[in-house]
Amino acid sequence: MTRPTATIPEESKGLPMTAKWDPEKLAQEEKFLQELEKKSLWERIRGYAKLTGPAWLQSAMTLGAGSATASVMAGASFGYKLLWVQPLAMFLGVMIFAALAKVVLTTGERPYRAFGRELHPIVPLFWAFGTIVASIIWHFPQYTLAGAAAWDLAQVAQSAVVERANPAASTPPENVGERQSSPSVSAGSTPKWLEYVIKYGTALCILAINIFTVWNYGSHTRGIKLYEGFLRWVIRIVILAFLAVVIWTGIRWGELIRGFFGFYVPSTPEGVTVVLGALGAAVGINMTFLYPYSILAKGWGRYHKGLAKWDLFSSMFLPYTIVTSLIIIAMANTIYDGRDVVRTGLQPVQAAAAFSSLVHSDLGRVILDLGFLAMTCGAISTHMVVCGFTWCEMLGLEYTRRRFRLFSLTPAIGLLGAGMGYPFWMPILASAICLTMLPLVYLAIFLMANKRSYLGDAVGSGPARWAFNLLLLAAITVTTIGTAVQIKVRVVDPVRKLLNPPAASSQAAQSHDNLKSR
C-alpha cells in the first residue's frame, strides 16, 4: 500500500493561495527537490536554503514577549547554567512539527477537517478555539513590551538632551537600580500624557506595519514572499541586536560549554519550576495551528518533506536557540550576581536599563530595546496571520481576501496593552485553556502521524519509525509535565491568592493564635 486509503474531498485540499502559484513553477520546484534528494548533504542544504519559509513564521511567533521575559529571568537568575533548557525544549517542539508536516504533506489536506474526520470533531474545535484565545490574550504583552521599550528609548533620548544641557547631571549612579526606571531624569519631569502618546503611537505604527504585511500575505503569492522576507529581516535584526550586546560584554567560554551540556538543574523548588515551565512552554498552541496552513499556502506537497525538515531546523530551531541563548548570555554577563535565586520580577526593559548602568553607556540599552521591539513586531504579525486562518476553518468558510483580512484583525485589541496592560483574569483564562489543550494537540498529532489507514506507508517502518515515535512521546511527556507546572504557577497560585489574600491569611492566623492563647 503506497497511498492513503481515506478518500479526501478535493475541496479540503490546499488553500486558495496555493491555486495562485504558477503550476509550472511548482512542478519545476518538485522536480528540483527530487533531484536534490540524490545529491550530497551539503548540496541538499544549499538547495533547501533557497526555498525555506514557513518555519520563519514559527520563529517569529515564539520569539516574543514571553521568550524575552523567560530568557532574561534565566540569565539574570542562573547565569549560563540554563542555556541547555531552551534548545532542548525547541528540539522536542520541532519533532512534533515534523510529525505534523508529514501528515499534511503526505495528503495535502487541511488539518482541521482531517483531524475532525479521523479522530473526533471536538478535537479541531478545541484546537482552533485555544488558538484564537491564545492569539488574542498573548497579543497584549507583545504591545506592553513594545510600549515599554519605546518609552525607555524616549527616556534615553531625554536623558541625552538633559546631559548636554547640564553635563554635571551625567554622573553615573552607584547602584544598578538607580537607573532602571529613568536615567538621569526624575520620574515627575515628564508628563504622563507624553508617555501614553509614545507608547500608543509606537503600538499604532507596529499595527500599521503588520496590517500591510499580513494583508499582503493573505492576498497573493508575491505577498507570501514579501511577508516571509519581512520576518527574516525582523529575526535577523533581533539576532544582530543581542549579538552586539554579547560581543560587547564578552563570552566566558568554559561556562558557555557547561551551560549547554552540563544540564544543570537548580536545587530549589522555584528553580526547578523555571526549568520545567520552560520545557513545556517553548511552543504555543497557536503555533501548532499556524504551521500546517503556512506550508499549504506555499503549495508544498509530498516532495517537500526533506525541505520541511531543513526548514524547521534552520528557520525555527536555530533562530530560537540563538536569540534566547544570546539574551541569557547578555543577562548573565551583566546582571547575574552569582546567587542562584529566581528573579521573577525582572522585566526585559528593566534589564536593559540595568545593563546600561553597569557598562555606563546607553548604547547597549538602545540596542536591547530595539531588539525587543523587533521581537514583538514579528510575534504580533504571526498572531494576526493565524487568526485569519483559524476563523475561516472554525466557521467552515472558504478563504477570500476580505475574510482573511477581517479575521486577521481579531487580536488587534491587544494594542490596549501598550499603556495599561490587561486585566488579571486574562492570562489566567488563557493559561487554563491553552496549556490544558497543548498536550492533547500533541497527542492528536502523534495519533495522526501513526494512522496507517490515513497515511498508508508514509507512517514509516522499522527502527527509524520507532526512534521518531520515542522522540514524539518524550515531547508529549515533557510538555505535559511542563504545562502542569505552568498551570500551577499561572492559574492555581493566582486564583488561590485571589480567593485567600495574604493579608486575610495573616489576620486569620493571628485570630487563631489569639483564640489559642485564651
LOTIMI-909056 format. One record per residue (C-alpha): x, y negated, z; residue in one letter. Coordinates in steps of 0.5 Angstrom, whole numbers, padded with zeros to 4 digits, always signed. Layout:
! LOTIMI-909056
XYZA...
***
This chain:
! LOTIMI-909056
+0000+0000+0000M+0003-0006-0002T-0002-0011-0002R-0007-0013+0004P-0014-0009+0004T-0018-0015+0006A-0022-0019+0001T-0020-0026+0001I-0025-0031-0002P-0022-0036-0007E-0025-0042-0003E-0021-0040+0003S-0014-0040+0000K-0010-0046+0000G-0012-0054+0000L-0014-0059-0005P-0007-0062-0004M-0004-0055-0007T-0008-0056-0013A-0005-0062-0015K+0002-0059-0015W+0005-0058-0022D+0003-0051-0023P+0009-0050-0028E+0014-0053-0023K+0011-0049-0017L+0013-0043-0022A+0020-0045-0023Q+0021-0046-0016E+0018-0039-0014E+0023-0036-0020K+0029-0040-0017F+0027-0037-0010L+0027-0030-0013Q+0034-0031-0016E+0037-0034-0010L+0035-0028-0006E+0040-0024-0010K+0046-0029-0008K+0050-0030-0002S+0048-0033+0005L+0052-0040+0003W+0049-0040-0004E+0042-0039-0001R+0043-0044+0005I+0045-0049-0001R+0039-0048-0005G+0034-0048+0001Y+0037-0055+0003A+0034-0058-0003K+0027-0055-0001L+0025-0056+0006T+0020-0060+0009G+0014-0057+0014P+0018-0056+0020A+0020-0063+0020W+0013-0064+0022L+0014-0060+0028Q+0021-0063+0030S+0017-0070+0030A+0011-0067+0034M+0015-0064+0039T+0021-0070+0040L+0016-0075+0043G+0015-0078+0050A+0014-0071+0053G+0021-0069+0051S+0024-0075+0052A+0022-0075+0059T+0024-0068+0061A+0031-0069+0058S+0032-0075+0062V+0030-0072+0068M+0034-0065+0067A+0040-0069+0065G+0040-0074+0071A+0038-0068+0076S+0043-0063+0074F+0048-0066+0069G+0050-0061+0064Y+0047-0055+0067K+0041-0054+0064L+0043-0055+0057L+0041-0048+0055W+0034-0049+0057V+0031-0053+0051Q+0035-0049+0046P+0032-0042+0049L+0025-0045+0049A+0025-0047+0042M+0028-0041+0039F+0022-0037+0042L+0018-0042+0039G+0021-0041+0032V+0020-0034+0033M+0012-0035+0034I+0012-0040+0028F+0016-0035+0024A+0010-0030+0025A+0005-0035+0023L+0009-0036+0017A+0009-0029+0015K+0001-0029+0016V+0000-0035+0012V+0005-0034+0006L+0003-0027+0005T-0004-0028+0004T-0005-0036+0002G-0011-0036+0007E-0013-0042+0011R-0012-0039+0018P-0018-0042+0021Y-0022-0037+0017R-0017-0032+0017A-0017-0031+0025F-0024-0032+0026G-0026-0026+0021R-0020-0022+0023E-0020-0023+0031L-0026-0027+0033H-0030-0033+0031P-0029-0036+0038I-0021-0036+0037V-0020-0041+0032P-0026-0045+0035L-0022-0046+0042F-0015-0047+0038W-0018-0052+0034A-0021-0056+0040F-0015-0055+0044G-0011-0058+0038T-0016-0064+0038I-0016-0065+0045V-0008-0065+0046A-0007-0070+0040S-0012-0075+0043I-0009-0075+0050I-0002-0074+0049W-0002-0079+0044H-0003-0084+0050F+0004-0083+0053P+0007-0084+0046Q+0005-0091+0046Y+0006-0092+0053T+0013-0090+0052L+0014-0095+0045A+0011-0101+0049G+0016-0100+0055A+0021-0099+0050A+0019-0105+0046A+0018-0109+0053W+0025-0107+0055D+0028-0110+0049L+0025-0116+0050A+0028-0117+0057Q+0035-0115+0054V+0034-0121+0049A+0031-0126+0054Q+0037-0124+0059S+0042-0125+0053A+0039-0132+0052V+0039-0134+0059V+0046-0132+0060E+0048-0136+0054R+0045-0142+0057A+0048-0140+0064N+0054-0136+0064P+0054-0136+0071A+0048-0132+0071A+0051-0126+0067S+0055-0123+0073T+0054-0115+0073P+0050-0112+0079P+0053-0108+0084E+0047-0102+0084N+0044-0099+0079V+0037-0100+0081G+0038-0108+0081E+0037-0108+0073R+0032-0102+0072Q+0026-0107+0072S+0029-0113+0069S+0036-0115+0067P+0039-0122+0070S+0031-0124+0069V+0027-0125+0075S+0020-0121+0074A+0016-0127+0075G+0020-0131+0070S+0016-0129+0064T+0008-0129+0064P+0004-0122+0064K+0000-0124+0057W+0007-0124+0054L+0008-0117+0056E+0002-0115+0053Y+0003-0118+0047V+0009-0115+0046I+0007-0108+0048K+0001-0108+0044Y+0004-0112+0038G+0009-0106+0037T+0004-0101+0038A+0000-0104+0032L+0006-0104+0028C+0007-0097+0029I+0000-0095+0028L+0000-0099+0021A+0006-0096+0019I+0004-0089+0021N-0003-0090+0017I+0001-0092+0011F+0005-0086+0011T+0000-0081+0014V-0006-0083+0009W-0001-0082+0003N+0001-0075+0006Y-0007-0073+0005G-0007-0076-0002S-0002-0073-0007H+0004-0069-0007T+0008-0075-0008R+0005-0078-0001G+0007-0071+0002I+0015-0072-0001K+0014-0079+0002L+0012-0077+0009Y+0017-0072+0010E+0022-0077+0008G+0020-0081+0013F+0020-0076+0018L+0027-0074+0016R+0030-0081+0017W+0026-0082+0024V+0029-0076+0026I+0036-0078+0024R+0035-0085+0027I+0034-0081+0033V+0040-0077+0033I+0044-0082+0031L+0042-0087+0037A+0043-0082+0042F+0050-0079+0039L+0052-0086+0039A+0051-0086+0047V+0054-0080+0048V+0060-0082+0044I+0061-0088+0048W+0061-0084+0054T+0065-0078+0052G+0063-0071+0053I+0066-0066+0058R+0067-0060+0054W+0068-0055+0060G+0061-0057+0063E+0058-0057+0056L+0060-0050+0054I+0058-0048+0061R+0051-0051+0061G+0050-0048+0054F+0052-0041+0056F+0052-0041+0064G+0044-0040+0064F+0044-0044+0071Y+0038-0043+0075V+0037-0048+0081P+0036-0046+0088S+0031-0050+0090T+0023-0049+0088P+0023-0055+0085E+0029-0054+0080G+0026-0047+0078V+0019-0050+0077T+0023-0055+0072V+0026-0049+0068V+0020-0045+0068L+0016-0051+0066G+0021-0053+0060A+0021-0046+0058L+0013-0046+0057G+0013-0053+0054A+0017-0054+0048A+0011-0052+0043V+0005-0055+0044G-0002-0052+0041I-0003-0057+0036N+0004-0055+0033M+0001-0048+0032T-0005-0051+0028F-0001-0056+0024L+0005-0051+0022Y+0001-0047+0017P-0003-0052+0014Y+0003-0056+0012S+0006-0050+0009I+0000-0049+0005L-0001-0056+0003A+0006-0056+0000K+0004-0050-0004G+0008-0045-0001W+0007-0037-0002G+0010-0030-0001R+0016-0032-0005Y+0018-0038+0000H+0018-0033+0006K+0026-0034+0006G+0026-0041+0005L+0021-0042+0011A+0025-0038+0016K+0031-0043+0014W+0026-0049+0014D+0024-0047+0021L+0032-0046+0023F+0035-0052+0020S+0029-0057+0021S+0026-0055+0027M+0031-0051+0032F+0037-0055+0030L+0034-0062+0031P+0030-0061+0037Y+0036-0058+0040T+0041-0063+0038I+0036-0069+0040V+0035-0066+0047T+0042-0064+0048S+0044-0071+0047L+0039-0074+0052I+0041-0069+0057I+0049-0071+0056I+0048-0078+0056A+0044-0078+0062M+0049-0073+0066A+0055-0078+0064N+0051-0084+0067T+0046-0082+0072I+0047-0075+0075Y+0051-0076+0082D+0053-0069+0083G+0047-0067+0087R+0042-0062+0084D+0036-0066+0086V+0030-0067+0082V+0029-0074+0080R+0021-0073+0078T+0020-0081+0078G+0025-0083+0073L+0023-0085+0066Q+0026-0086+0060P+0026-0093+0059V+0029-0094+0067Q+0034-0089+0065A+0036-0094+0059A+0037-0100+0064A+0041-0096+0069A+0045-0094+0063F+0046-0101+0062S+0048-0103+0069S+0053-0097+0069L+0057-0099+0063V+0056-0106+0064H+0053-0107+0057S+0046-0108+0054D+0048-0105+0047L+0047-0098+0050G+0041-0100+0053R+0038-0103+0046V+0041-0096+0042I+0037-0092+0047L+0031-0096+0047D+0031-0096+0039L+0032-0088+0039G+0025-0088+0044F+0021-0092+0039L+0023-0087+0033A+0021-0081+0037M+0014-0084+0039T+0013-0086+0032C+0014-0079+0029G+0010-0076+0034A+0004-0081+0033I+0004-0079+0026S+0004-0072+0026T-0002-0072+0031H-0006-0076+0026M-0004-0071+0021V-0006-0065+0025V-0013-0068+0027C-0014-0070+0019G-0013-0062+0018F-0017-0060+0024T-0023-0063+0024W-0024-0061+0017C-0023-0054+0019E-0027-0054+0025M-0033-0057+0022L-0033-0053+0016G-0032-0059+0011L-0028-0059+0005E-0022-0063+0004Y-0023-0070+0001T-0018-0076+0001R-0023-0080+0005R-0025-0075+0010R-0018-0073+0012F-0016-0081+0013R-0022-0082+0017L-0021-0076+0021F-0013-0078+0022S-0015-0084+0026L-0018-0080+0031T-0012-0080+0036P-0011-0088+0035A-0015-0089+0041I-0008-0088+0045G-0006-0094+0043L-0009-0097+0049L-0004-0093+0053G+0001-0098+0051A+0000-0103+0056G-0005-0099+0061M-0003-0092+0061G-0009-0087+0061Y-0014-0085+0067P-0011-0080+0072F-0016-0075+0069W-0014-0075+0062M-0007-0071+0063P-0011-0066+0068I-0016-0064+0063L-0011-0064+0057A-0007-0059+0061S-0012-0055+0064A-0015-0054+0056I-0009-0054+0052C-0004-0050+0057L-0009-0045+0058T-0010-0044+0051M-0003-0044+0048L-0001-0036+0051P-0008-0034+0048L-0006-0037+0041V+0001-0034+0041Y-0002-0027+0043L-0007-0028+0037A-0001-0030+0032I+0002-0023+0035F-0004-0019+0033L-0005-0022+0026M+0002-0021+0024A+0002-0014+0026N-0005-0013+0023K-0004-0008+0017R-0011-0008+0015S-0010-0015+0013Y-0003-0016+0011L-0001-0009+0008G+0006-0007+0008D+0008-0014+0010A+0007-0013+0017V+0014-0009+0016G+0017-0003+0019S+0023+0000+0023G+0028-0003+0027P+0027-0010+0024A+0020-0010+0026R+0021-0007+0033W+0026-0012+0034A+0022-0018+0032F+0016-0016+0036N+0020-0015+0042L+0022-0023+0041L+0015-0025+0040L+0013-0021+0046L+0018-0025+0050A+0016-0031+0047A+0009-0030+0050I+0011-0027+0057T+0016-0033+0058V+0010-0038+0055T+0005-0035+0060T+0010-0036+0066I+0012-0043+0064G+0005-0045+0063T+0002-0042+0069A+0008-0047+0073V+0006-0053+0068Q-0002-0052+0070I+0000-0051+0078K+0004-0058+0077V+0000-0062+0072R-0007-0059+0074V-0008-0055+0081V-0003-0060+0085D-0006-0067+0083P-0013-0064+0084V-0011-0062+0091R-0008-0069+0092K-0014-0072+0090L-0019-0068+0094L-0015-0068+0100N-0010-0074+0100P-0004-0075+0104P-0007-0080+0109A-0013-0076+0110A-0009-0070+0111S-0004-0073+0116S-0011-0076+0120Q-0014-0069+0120A-0007-0066+0123A-0007-0072+0128Q-0014-0071+0130S-0013-0063+0131H-0007-0065+0136D-0011-0070+0140N-0016-0064+0141L-0011-0059+0143K-0008-0064+0148S-0014-0065+0151R
***
